[in-house]
Amino acid sequence: MNDVVIRPLRFSDDIQAMRAFLETLGLRSRIESERGGWVDMVAGRGMVALHDAATSSTGGKAGDTRLSFEADDIDELMERLLAAGYQDTNVWDEAYGRVLSVVVPGNLTIWVDERNDDLYGYKLHDAHPDSRWSVKPFLTGAEQPTCQRFLEVLGSADDVYYGPPAPEFGVRLDLQTTEDLDEVLRRLAATGYEARLDEDGLTATDPDGQIVRVHR
């Protein structure tokens, strides 16, 4: 089966600070570039990728988060998307591996990186994902039925939260956990991060100055 994993992409001015913050929450580093401009991190379900904003070739600004994915086989995924009616779909080679792009309604382009076994220029960590944690980005400005249909094709229909209508599409880096949030709050406080609890979850401010919401 072609495994497609949701992997929001965060552009940051300080990747190591963001990495430390997400590790404090419960994610684990999996792969990082030897030059330090990229780290991807795993949870029990889903991933987060961190990209140096200064070297972004697509105009990513520090604090920006984009919806993206990683897949085992992007050729098979392309066939699946075409069969579902997503005709503006392309696959090409980048220096770091193969990439699929698909334009969805609203003229939004979504990127899917193919999982790459060639780690030249990268370091692989012996990551052991914490099964209590999931990455579930919070989407604003998305037309839910349209977005849900696209995510169903990818097999990720349950991997996002939907926010209110907004003039533009936006992505917030949200997580879900079964871990005791009092313990998570203690970890964050012990390392100097600003966070607060409420009856529905935990809200923290990350090193990029963005809100991260942890849902129960």
FIKOLZA-1660 file (N, C-alpha, C; in steps of 0.1 Angstrom, whole numbers, plus 5000, padded with zeros to 4 digits):
% residues 216
   i   px   py   pz ch aa at
   1 5008 4988 5000  A  M  N
   1 5000 5000 5000  A  M CA
   1 5009 5012 5000  A  M  C
   2 5005 5023 4993  A  N  N
   2 5012 5035 4992  A  N CA
   2 5009 5044 5004  A  N  C
   3 5018 5045 5013  A  D  N
   3 5016 5052 5025  A  D CA
   3 5018 5067 5023  A  D  C
   4 5008 5075 5025  A  V  N
   4 5009 5090 5023  A  V CA
   4 5007 5096 5037  A  V  C
   5 5017 5104 5041  A  V  N
   5 5018 5109 5055  A  V CA
   5 5016 5124 5054  A  V  C
   6 5008 5130 5062  A  I  N
   6 5006 5144 5063  A  I CA
   6 5019 5150 5069  A  I  C
   7 5024 5161 5064  A  R  N
   7 5037 5167 5068  A  R CA
   7 5037 5182 5066  A  R  C
   8 5030 5189 5075  A  P  N
   8 5031 5204 5074  A  P CA
   8 5045 5209 5074  A  P  C
   9 5048 5219 5065  A  L  N
   9 5061 5224 5063  A  L CA
   9 5062 5238 5070  A  L  C
  10 5071 5239 5079  A  R  N
  10 5072 5252 5086  A  R CA
  10 5086 5259 5082  A  R  C
  11 5085 5271 5077  A  F  N
  11 5097 5279 5074  A  F CA
  11 5101 5286 5087  A  F  C
  12 5113 5287 5090  A  S  N
  12 5118 5292 5103  A  S CA
  12 5131 5299 5101  A  S  C
  13 5134 5310 5110  A  D  N
  13 5147 5316 5110  A  D CA
  13 5156 5309 5120  A  D  C
  14 5150 5300 5128  A  D  N
  14 5158 5293 5138  A  D CA
  14 5153 5278 5139  A  D  C
  15 5158 5270 5130  A  I  N
  15 5154 5256 5129  A  I CA
  15 5157 5248 5142  A  I  C
  16 5169 5251 5147  A  Q  N
  16 5172 5243 5160  A  Q CA
  16 5163 5247 5171  A  Q  C
  17 5159 5260 5172  A  A  N
  17 5150 5263 5183  A  A CA
  17 5136 5257 5181  A  A  C
  18 5132 5257 5168  A  M  N
  18 5119 5250 5166  A  M CA
  18 5120 5235 5168  A  M  C
  19 5131 5229 5164  A  R  N
  19 5133 5215 5167  A  R CA
  19 5132 5212 5182  A  R  C
  20 5139 5220 5190  A  A  N
  20 5139 5218 5204  A  A CA
  20 5125 5219 5210  A  A  C
  21 5118 5229 5205  A  F  N
  21 5104 5231 5210  A  F CA
  21 5095 5219 5207  A  F  C
  22 5096 5214 5194  A  L  N
  22 5088 5202 5191  A  L CA
  22 5092 5190 5198  A  L  C
  23 5105 5188 5200  A  E  N
  23 5110 5177 5208  A  E CA
  23 5105 5178 5223  A  E  C
  24 5104 5190 5228  A  T  N
  24 5099 5191 5241  A  T CA
  24 5084 5187 5242  A  T  C
  25 5077 5190 5231  A  L  N
  25 5063 5186 5231  A  L CA
  25 5061 5171 5230  A  L  C
  26 5069 5164 5222  A  G  N
  26 5068 5150 5221  A  G CA
  26 5072 5144 5207  A  G  C
  27 5076 5153 5197  A  L  N
  27 5080 5148 5184  A  L CA
  27 5095 5143 5185  A  L  C
  28 5099 5136 5175  A  R  N
  28 5113 5131 5174  A  R CA
  28 5119 5134 5160  A  R  C
  29 5131 5139 5160  A  S  N
  29 5138 5142 5148  A  S CA
  29 5142 5129 5141  A  S  C
  30 5139 5129 5127  A  R  N
  30 5142 5117 5119  A  R CA
  30 5154 5120 5109  A  R  C
  31 5153 5130 5101  A  I  N
  31 5163 5133 5091  A  I CA
  31 5166 5148 5092  A  I  C
  32 5179 5151 5091  A  E  N
  32 5183 5165 5090  A  E CA
  32 5194 5167 5080  A  E  C
  33 5195 5178 5073  A  S  N
  33 5205 5181 5063  A  S CA
  33 5218 5184 5070  A  S  C
  34 5229 5180 5064  A  E  N
  34 5242 5182 5070  A  E CA
  34 5245 5197 5071  A  E  C
  35 5239 5205 5062  A  R  N
  35 5241 5220 5063  A  R CA
  35 5232 5227 5072  A  R  C
  36 5222 5219 5078  A  G  N
  36 5214 5225 5088  A  G CA
  36 5201 5232 5084  A  G  C
  37 5198 5232 5071  A  G  N
  37 5187 5239 5066  A  G CA
  37 5174 5231 5066  A  G  C
  38 5174 5219 5070  A  W  N
  38 5162 5210 5070  A  W CA
  38 5162 5200 5081  A  W  C
  39 5150 5199 5087  A  V  N
  39 5148 5188 5097  A  V CA
  39 5134 5183 5095  A  V  C
  40 5132 5169 5094  A  D  N
  40 5119 5165 5095  A  D CA
  40 5117 5156 5108  A  D  C
  41 5105 5158 5114  A  M  N
  41 5102 5152 5127  A  M CA
  41 5090 5144 5126  A  M  C
  42 5090 5133 5134  A  V  N
  42 5079 5123 5133  A  V CA
  42 5071 5123 5147  A  V  C
  43 5059 5120 5145  A  A  N
  43 5050 5117 5157  A  A CA
  43 5045 5103 5155  A  A  C
  44 5036 5098 5164  A  G  N
  44 5030 5085 5162  A  G CA
  44 5023 5084 5149  A  G  C
  45 5016 5096 5145  A  R  N
  45 5009 5097 5132  A  R CA
  45 5013 5111 5127  A  R  C
  46 5018 5112 5115  A  G  N
  46 5021 5125 5109  A  G CA
  46 5035 5129 5112  A  G  C
  47 5039 5140 5105  A  M  N
  47 5052 5145 5105  A  M CA
  47 5052 5160 5105  A  M  C
  48 5063 5167 5108  A  V  N
  48 5065 5181 5107  A  V CA
  48 5078 5183 5100  A  V  C
  49 5079 5191 5090  A  A  N
  49 5092 5194 5083  A  A CA
  49 5095 5209 5086  A  A  C
  50 5108 5211 5089  A  L  N
  50 5113 5225 5092  A  L CA
  50 5123 5229 5081  A  L  C
  51 5121 5240 5076  A  H  N
  51 5129 5245 5064  A  H CA
  51 5134 5259 5068  A  H  C
  52 5147 5261 5065  A  D  N
  52 5153 5274 5068  A  D CA
  52 5147 5284 5058  A  D  C
  53 5141 5295 5064  A  A  N
  53 5134 5305 5056  A  A CA
  53 5144 5312 5047  A  A  C
  54 5156 5314 5051  A  A  N
  54 5165 5322 5043  A  A CA
  54 5169 5315 5030  A  A  C
  55 5168 5302 5030  A  T  N
  55 5172 5295 5018  A  T CA
  55 5160 5290 5010  A  T  C
  56 5148 5294 5013  A  S  N
  56 5136 5290 5006  A  S CA
  56 5136 5295 4992  A  S  C
  57 5133 5286 4982  A  S  N
  57 5132 5290 4968  A  S CA
  57 5118 5293 4964  A  S  C
  58 5109 5292 4973  A  T  N
  58 5095 5294 4970  A  T CA
  58 5089 5306 4978  A  T  C
  59 5097 5314 4984  A  G  N
  59 5093 5326 4991  A  G CA
  59 5087 5324 5005  A  G  C
  60 5091 5312 5011  A  G  N
  60 5086 5310 5024  A  G CA
  60 5092 5319 5034  A  G  C
  61 5084 5325 5042  A  K  N
  61 5088 5335 5053  A  K CA
  61 5088 5328 5066  A  K  C
  62 5097 5333 5075  A  A  N
  62 5097 5327 5089  A  A CA
  62 5084 5327 5095  A  A  C
  63 5079 5316 5100  A  G  N
  63 5066 5315 5107  A  G CA
  63 5055 5310 5097  A  G  C
  64 5058 5310 5084  A  D  N
  64 5048 5304 5075  A  D CA
  64 5047 5289 5076  A  D  C
  65 5035 5284 5075  A  T  N
  65 5033 5269 5075  A  T CA
  65 5025 5266 5063  A  T  C
  66 5029 5256 5056  A  R  N
  66 5022 5251 5044  A  R CA
  66 5018 5237 5045  A  R  C
  67 5007 5233 5039  A  L  N
  67 5002 5219 5039  A  L CA
  67 5010 5211 5029  A  L  C
  68 5017 5201 5033  A  S  N
  68 5024 5192 5024  A  S CA
  68 5023 5178 5029  A  S  C
  69 5029 5168 5021  A  F  N
  69 5028 5154 5024  A  F CA
  69 5041 5147 5020  A  F  C
  70 5042 5135 5025  A  E  N
  70 5053 5126 5020  A  E CA
  70 5046 5113 5016  A  E  C
  71 5051 5107 5005  A  A  N
  71 5045 5094 5001  A  A CA
  71 5055 5084 4997  A  A  C
  72 5052 5071 4997  A  D  N
  72 5061 5061 4993  A  D CA
  72 5063 5061 4978  A  D  C
  73 5052 5063 4970  A  D  N
  73 5052 5062 4956  A  D CA
  73 5044 5073 4950  A  D  C
  74 5050 5083 4945  A  I  N
  74 5042 5094 4939  A  I CA
  74 5037 5091 4925  A  I  C
  75 5043 5082 4918  A  D  N
  75 5037 5078 4905  A  D CA
  75 5023 5072 4907  A  D  C
  76 5022 5063 4917  A  E  N
  76 5009 5057 4920  A  E CA
  76 4999 5067 4925  A  E  C
  77 5004 5076 4933  A  L  N
  77 4996 5087 4938  A  L CA
  77 4991 5096 4927  A  L  C
  78 5000 5099 4917  A  M  N
  78 4996 5107 4906  A  M CA
  78 4984 5101 4898  A  M  C
  79 4985 5088 4896  A  E  N
  79 4975 5080 4889  A  E CA
  79 4962 5081 4897  A  E  C
  80 4963 5080 4910  A  R  N
  80 4951 5081 4918  A  R CA
  80 4944 5095 4918  A  R  C
  81 4953 5105 4918  A  L  N
  81 4947 5119 4917  A  L CA
  81 4941 5122 4904  A  L  C
  82 4947 5117 4893  A  L  N
  82 4942 5119 4880  A  L CA
  82 4928 5112 4878  A  L  C
  83 4928 5100 4884  A  A  N
  83 4915 5092 4883  A  A CA
  83 4904 5099 4891  A  A  C
  84 4908 5107 4901  A  A  N
  84 4898 5114 4909  A  A CA
  84 4894 5128 4903  A  A  C
  85 4901 5131 4892  A  G  N
  85 4897 5144 4885  A  G CA
  85 4907 5155 4888  A  G  C
  86 4918 5153 4894  A  Y  N
  86 4928 5163 4897  A  Y CA
  86 4938 5163 4885  A  Y  C
  87 4934 5170 4875  A  Q  N
  87 4942 5169 4862  A  Q CA
  87 4955 5177 4862  A  Q  C
  88 4955 5188 4870  A  D  N
  88 4967 5196 4871  A  D CA
  88 4977 5191 4881  A  D  C
  89 4983 5179 4877  A  T  N
  89 4992 5172 4886  A  T CA
  89 5005 5168 4878  A  T  C
  90 5016 5171 4885  A  N  N
  90 5029 5169 4878  A  N CA
  90 5039 5162 4888  A  N  C
  91 5049 5155 4882  A  V  N
  91 5059 5149 4889  A  V CA
  91 5073 5153 4883  A  V  C
  92 5082 5156 4891  A  W  N
  92 5096 5159 4886  A  W CA
  92 5106 5156 4896  A  W  C
  93 5119 5157 4892  A  D  N
  93 5130 5155 4900  A  D CA
  93 5136 5168 4906  A  D  C
  94 5139 5168 4919  A  E  N
  94 5146 5179 4925  A  E CA
  94 5159 5173 4930  A  E  C
  95 5168 5182 4935  A  A  N
  95 5181 5177 4939  A  A CA
  95 5180 5167 4951  A  A  C
  96 5169 5170 4960  A  Y  N
  96 5167 5161 4972  A  Y CA
  96 5158 5149 4969  A  Y  C
  97 5153 5148 4957  A  G  N
  97 5144 5137 4954  A  G CA
  97 5133 5140 4945  A  G  C
  98 5123 5131 4943  A  R  N
  98 5112 5134 4934  A  R CA
  98 5100 5140 4941  A  R  C
  99 5093 5149 4934  A  V  N
  99 5082 5157 4940  A  V CA
  99 5070 5156 4931  A  V  C
 100 5058 5156 4937  A  L  N
 100 5046 5157 4930  A  L CA
 100 5039 5170 4934  A  L  C
 101 5033 5177 4925  A  S  N
 101 5025 5189 4928  A  S CA
 101 5011 5187 4922  A  S  C
 102 5001 5191 4930  A  V  N
 102 4988 5190 4925  A  V CA
 102 4980 5203 4928  A  V  C
 103 4973 5209 4919  A  V  N
 103 4965 5221 4921  A  V CA
 103 4951 5217 4924  A  V  C
 104 4946 5221 4936  A  V  N
 104 4933 5217 4940  A  V CA
 104 4924 5230 4939  A  V  C
 105 4911 5228 4940  A  P  N
 105 4901 5239 4939  A  P CA
 105 4905 5251 4948  A  P  C
 106 4904 5263 4943  A  G  N
 106 4909 5275 4950  A  G CA
 106 4922 5279 4945  A  G  C
 107 4927 5272 4935  A  N  N
 107 4941 5274 4929  A  N CA
 107 4952 5273 4939  A  N  C
 108 4950 5263 4948  A  L  N
 108 4960 5261 4958  A  L CA
 108 4969 5249 4954  A  L  C
 109 4982 5251 4954  A  T  N
 109 4991 5240 4950  A  T CA
 109 4996 5232 4963  A  T  C
 110 4995 5219 4962  A  I  N
 110 4999 5211 4973  A  I CA
 110 5011 5202 4968  A  I  C
 111 5021 5201 4977  A  W  N
 111 5034 5194 4973  A  W CA
 111 5034 5181 4981  A  W  C
 112 5039 5170 4974  A  V  N
 112 5041 5157 4980  A  V CA
 112 5055 5153 4976  A  V  C
 113 5064 5151 4986  A  D  N
 113 5077 5146 4984  A  D CA
 113 5077 5130 4985  A  D  C
 114 5084 5124 4975  A  E  N
 114 5085 5110 4976  A  E CA
 114 5096 5106 4986  A  E  C
 115 5093 5096 4994  A  R  N
 115 5102 5091 5005  A  R CA
 115 5115 5086 4998  A  R  C
 116 5126 5091 5003  A  N  N
 116 5139 5089 4996  A  N CA
 116 5148 5081 5004  A  N  C
 117 5154 5071 4999  A  D  N
 117 5163 5062 5006  A  D CA
 117 5178 5067 5005  A  D  C
 118 5180 5076 4995  A  D  N
 118 5193 5082 4993  A  D CA
 118 5196 5093 5003  A  D  C
 119 5204 5091 5013  A  L  N
 119 5206 5101 5023  A  L CA
 119 5219 5109 5022  A  L  C
 120 5224 5110 5009  A  Y  N
 120 5236 5117 5007  A  Y CA
 120 5233 5132 5011  A  Y  C
 121 5241 5137 5020  A  G  N
 121 5240 5151 5024  A  G CA
 121 5230 5153 5036  A  G  C
 122 5225 5141 5041  A  Y  N
 122 5215 5141 5052  A  Y CA
 122 5220 5132 5063  A  Y  C
 123 5215 5134 5075  A  K  N
 123 5218 5125 5086  A  K CA
 123 5205 5119 5091  A  K  C
 124 5206 5106 5093  A  L  N
 124 5194 5098 5097  A  L CA
 124 5195 5096 5112  A  L  C
 125 5185 5099 5120  A  H  N
 125 5184 5097 5134  A  H CA
 125 5176 5084 5137  A  H  C
 126 5179 5077 5147  A  D  N
 126 5172 5066 5151  A  D CA
 126 5159 5070 5159  A  D  C
 127 5150 5076 5152  A  A  N
 127 5138 5081 5158  A  A CA
 127 5128 5070 5162  A  A  C
 128 5123 5072 5174  A  H  N
 128 5113 5063 5179  A  H CA
 128 5100 5071 5182  A  H  C
 129 5091 5072 5172  A  P  N
 129 5079 5081 5174  A  P CA
 129 5071 5077 5186  A  P  C
 130 5067 5087 5193  A  D  N
 130 5058 5086 5205  A  D CA
 130 5044 5084 5200  A  D  C
 131 5038 5072 5202  A  S  N
 131 5025 5068 5196  A  S CA
 131 5014 5077 5202  A  S  C
 132 5017 5084 5213  A  R  N
 132 5006 5092 5219  A  R CA
 132 5004 5105 5211  A  R  C
 133 5013 5109 5202  A  W  N
 133 5012 5121 5195  A  W CA
 133 5009 5120 5181  A  W  C
 134 5000 5129 5176  A  S  N
 134 4997 5130 5162  A  S CA
 134 4998 5145 5157  A  S  C
 135 5002 5146 5144  A  V  N
 135 5003 5159 5138  A  V CA
 135 4989 5161 5130  A  V  C
 136 4982 5172 5134  A  K  N
 136 4969 5174 5128  A  K CA
 136 4968 5190 5125  A  K  C
 137 4973 5194 5114  A  P  N
 137 4972 5209 5111  A  P CA
 137 4958 5214 5111  A  P  C
 138 4957 5227 5115  A  F  N
 138 4945 5234 5116  A  F CA
 138 4944 5243 5103  A  F  C
 139 4933 5241 5095  A  L  N
 139 4932 5248 5082  A  L CA
 139 4921 5258 5083  A  L  C
 140 4924 5271 5079  A  T  N
 140 4915 5281 5079  A  T CA
 140 4913 5285 5064  A  T  C
 141 4901 5290 5061  A  G  N
 141 4899 5295 5047  A  G CA
 141 4897 5283 5037  A  G  C
 142 4895 5271 5042  A  A  N
 142 4894 5259 5034  A  A CA
 142 4879 5256 5033  A  A  C
 143 4874 5253 5021  A  E  N
 143 4861 5249 5019  A  E CA
 143 4860 5234 5023  A  E  C
 144 4854 5231 5034  A  Q  N
 144 4856 5218 5040  A  Q CA
 144 4852 5206 5031  A  Q  C
 145 4840 5206 5024  A  P  N
 145 4837 5194 5016  A  P CA
 145 4847 5192 5005  A  P  C
 146 4852 5203 4999  A  T  N
 146 4862 5202 4988  A  T CA
 146 4875 5197 4993  A  T  C
 147 4880 5203 5004  A  C  N
 147 4892 5198 5010  A  C CA
 147 4891 5184 5015  A  C  C
 148 4880 5180 5021  A  Q  N
 148 4878 5167 5026  A  Q CA
 148 4879 5156 5014  A  Q  C
 149 4873 5160 5003  A  R  N
 149 4873 5151 4992  A  R CA
 149 4888 5148 4987  A  R  C
 150 4896 5159 4986  A  F  N
 150 4910 5158 4983  A  F CA
 150 4917 5149 4993  A  F  C
 151 4915 5152 5006  A  L  N
 151 4922 5144 5016  A  L CA
 151 4918 5129 5016  A  L  C
 152 4906 5127 5012  A  E  N
 152 4902 5113 5011  A  E CA
 152 4909 5105 5001  A  E  C
 153 4912 5112 4990  A  V  N
 153 4920 5105 4979  A  V CA
 153 4934 5102 4984  A  V  C
 154 4940 5110 4993  A  L  N
 154 4953 5108 4999  A  L CA
 154 4952 5098 5011  A  L  C
 155 4941 5096 5016  A  G  N
 155 4939 5087 5028  A  G CA
 155 4942 5095 5041  A  G  C
 156 4940 5108 5040  A  S  N
 156 4943 5117 5052  A  S CA
 156 4931 5125 5057  A  S  C
 157 4919 5120 5054  A  A  N
 157 4907 5127 5057  A  A CA
 157 4906 5131 5072  A  A  C
 158 4912 5122 5081  A  D  N
 158 4910 5125 5095  A  D CA
 158 4922 5132 5101  A  D  C
 159 4931 5137 5093  A  D  N
 159 4944 5142 5098  A  D CA
 159 4945 5157 5099  A  D  C
 160 4933 5164 5098  A  V  N
 160 4933 5179 5099  A  V CA
 160 4921 5183 5108  A  V  C
 161 4923 5196 5113  A  Y  N
 161 4912 5203 5119  A  Y CA
 161 4908 5214 5110  A  Y  C
 162 4895 5218 5110  A  Y  N
 162 4890 5228 5101  A  Y CA
 162 4886 5241 5110  A  Y  C
 163 4891 5252 5106  A  G  N
 163 4888 5265 5112  A  G CA
 163 4877 5272 5105  A  G  C
 164 4875 5284 5109  A  P  N
 164 4864 5293 5103  A  P CA
 164 4868 5297 5089  A  P  C
 165 4858 5303 5082  A  P  N
 165 4861 5309 5069  A  P CA
 165 4870 5320 5070  A  P  C
 166 4879 5322 5060  A  A  N
 166 4888 5333 5060  A  A CA
 166 4891 5337 5045  A  A  C
 167 4896 5349 5043  A  P  N
 167 4898 5353 5029  A  P CA
 167 4909 5345 5022  A  P  C
 168 4919 5340 5030  A  E  N
 168 4929 5332 5024  A  E CA
 168 4931 5319 5031  A  E  C
 169 4936 5309 5024  A  F  N
 169 4939 5296 5030  A  F CA
 169 4951 5298 5040  A  F  C
 170 4950 5292 5051  A  G  N
 170 4960 5292 5061  A  G CA
 170 4962 5279 5069  A  G  C
 171 4974 5277 5073  A  V  N
 171 4977 5264 5081  A  V CA
 171 4984 5268 5094  A  V  C
 172 4978 5262 5105  A  R  N
 172 4984 5263 5118  A  R CA
 172 4990 5250 5122  A  R  C
 173 5001 5250 5129  A  L  N
 173 5007 5237 5133  A  L CA
 173 5001 5232 5146  A  L  C
 174 4990 5224 5144  A  D  N
 174 4984 5218 5156  A  D CA
 174 4987 5203 5158  A  D  C
 175 4986 5199 5170  A  L  N
 175 4989 5185 5174  A  L CA
 175 4978 5179 5182  A  L  C
 176 4978 5166 5183  A  Q  N
 176 4969 5159 5192  A  Q CA
 176 4976 5149 5200  A  Q  C
 177 4973 5148 5213  A  T  N
 177 4980 5138 5221  A  T CA
 177 4970 5131 5232  A  T  C
 178 4974 5119 5235  A  T  N
 178 4967 5113 5247  A  T CA
 178 4976 5114 5259  A  T  C
 179 4987 5120 5258  A  E  N
 179 4996 5123 5270  A  E CA
 179 4989 5133 5279  A  E  C
 180 4991 5131 5292  A  D  N
 180 4986 5141 5302  A  D CA
 180 4991 5155 5299  A  D  C
 181 4982 5164 5297  A  L  N
 181 4987 5177 5293  A  L CA
 181 4993 5185 5304  A  L  C
 182 4990 5181 5317  A  D  N
 182 4996 5188 5328  A  D CA
 182 5011 5185 5327  A  D  C
 183 5015 5173 5323  A  E  N
 183 5029 5169 5322  A  E CA
 183 5035 5176 5310  A  E  C
 184 5028 5178 5300  A  V  N
 184 5033 5185 5288  A  V CA
 184 5036 5200 5292  A  V  C
 185 5026 5206 5299  A  L  N
 185 5028 5219 5304  A  L CA
 185 5040 5221 5313  A  L  C
 186 5042 5211 5322  A  R  N
 186 5054 5212 5330  A  R CA
 186 5067 5211 5322  A  R  C
 187 5067 5203 5312  A  R  N
 187 5079 5202 5304  A  R CA
 187 5082 5216 5297  A  R  C
 188 5071 5221 5291  A  L  N
 188 5073 5234 5284  A  L CA
 188 5078 5245 5294  A  L  C
 189 5071 5246 5306  A  A  N
 189 5075 5256 5316  A  A CA
 189 5089 5254 5320  A  A  C
 190 5094 5242 5322  A  A  N
 190 5107 5239 5327  A  A CA
 190 5118 5244 5317  A  A  C
 191 5114 5245 5304  A  T  N
 191 5124 5249 5294  A  T CA
 191 5121 5263 5289  A  T  C
 192 5112 5270 5295  A  G  N
 192 5111 5284 5293  A  G CA
 192 5101 5288 5282  A  G  C
 193 5092 5278 5278  A  Y  N
 193 5082 5282 5268  A  Y CA
 193 5069 5287 5274  A  Y  C
 194 5063 5296 5267  A  E  N
 194 5050 5302 5272  A  E CA
 194 5039 5293 5267  A  E  C
 195 5031 5288 5277  A  A  N
 195 5019 5279 5273  A  A CA
 195 5009 5281 5284  A  A  C
 196 4996 5277 5280  A  R  N
 196 4985 5277 5290  A  R CA
 196 4976 5266 5287  A  R  C
 197 4969 5261 5297  A  L  N
 197 4959 5250 5296  A  L CA
 197 4945 5255 5296  A  L  C
 198 4936 5249 5289  A  D  N
 198 4922 5251 5291  A  D CA
 198 4915 5238 5290  A  D  C
 199 4902 5238 5291  A  E  N
 199 4895 5225 5292  A  E CA
 199 4896 5217 5279  A  E  C
 200 4899 5223 5268  A  D  N
 200 4900 5216 5255  A  D CA
 200 4914 5212 5251  A  D  C
 201 4924 5218 5257  A  G  N
 201 4938 5215 5253  A  G CA
 201 4948 5225 5258  A  G  C
 202 4959 5226 5251  A  L  N
 202 4970 5235 5255  A  L CA
 202 4974 5244 5243  A  L  C
 203 4977 5256 5246  A  T  N
 203 4981 5266 5236  A  T CA
 203 4995 5271 5240  A  T  C
 204 5004 5270 5231  A  A  N
 204 5018 5274 5233  A  A CA
 204 5022 5284 5222  A  A  C
 205 5032 5292 5225  A  T  N
 205 5039 5301 5215  A  T CA
 205 5052 5295 5211  A  T  C
 206 5054 5292 5198  A  D  N
 206 5066 5286 5194  A  D CA
 206 5077 5296 5192  A  D  C
 207 5090 5292 5189  A  P  N
 207 5101 5301 5187  A  P CA
 207 5099 5311 5176  A  P  C
 208 5091 5307 5166  A  D  N
 208 5088 5316 5155  A  D CA
 208 5077 5326 5158  A  D  C
 209 5072 5326 5171  A  G  N
 209 5062 5335 5175  A  G CA
 209 5048 5331 5171  A  G  C
 210 5046 5319 5166  A  Q  N
 210 5033 5314 5162  A  Q CA
 210 5027 5305 5172  A  Q  C
 211 5013 5305 5172  A  I  N
 211 5005 5297 5181  A  I CA
 211 5005 5282 5177  A  I  C
 212 5008 5273 5186  A  V  N
 212 5007 5259 5184  A  V CA
 212 4996 5254 5194  A  V  C
 213 4986 5247 5189  A  R  N
 213 4975 5242 5197  A  R CA
 213 4977 5227 5198  A  R  C
 214 4977 5222 5211  A  V  N
 214 4977 5208 5213  A  V CA
 214 4963 5203 5218  A  V  C
 215 4957 5195 5211  A  H  N
 215 4943 5190 5214  A  H CA
 215 4944 5177 5222  A  H  C
 216 4934 5176 5231  A  R  N
 216 4933 5163 5238  A  R CA
 216 4928 5152 5229  A  R  C
% end
